[in-house]
Amino acid sequence: MYLKTAGSVLVIAASTWLGCLMGRELYERLDRLSTMKRIFLVIRQEILYSGMPLFEVFGNVSKRFEDPYKTWMLALEHRAKERNEGGFMEIWKDSLYQYLGTHGWQKKDLETLEGLGMEMAGMDREELVKVLELYIERLEWKVEDGKKEMGQKNRIFRSLGLMGGIFAVVLLL
């Protein structure tokens, strides 16, 4: 009897915990998108006011952020200086998936970033600033939409976790 009760409590607790973990993933996605927005805001400012080439801007901006963003931007700068690995789009895409693709980014977000890299290739300063402003605006929309959905989805995940645990206990008993 005590084993069944203890097992039931553990199953319900584990399933509820799983629901909370799924909600946590939503929060982490919003945090990643917000960080990327801040990165591109700083890059835009550096391009506008410093006059440095784009890859030097990445190296300069990398000092203000933590990993994996720091290593990603440093890799962009380093690969661009070597210039033996192809054009901007290839360097952007390879470093994006190598350094950010393994840190929980959703495929749709990485594809959006990849598209930004394709748009940025071969642009002058004014065009580059406009593209960055457009992307920053897209990120703002994604973050706002994510915040609206997060509260609802968090409750749903927790409730489904709890209900799934109760359902599993009923089936097992």
Protein Blocks (a to p, Z undefined) as FASTA:
>chain_A
ZZmmmmmmmmmmmmmmmmmmmmmmmmmmmmmmmmmmmmmmmmmmmmmmnopafklmmmmm
mmmpccfklmmmmmmmmmmmnopnocfklmmmmmmmmmmmmnopafklmmmmmmmmmmmg
opafklmmmmmmmmmmmmmmmmmmmmmmmmmmmmmmmmmmmmmmmmmmmmmZZ
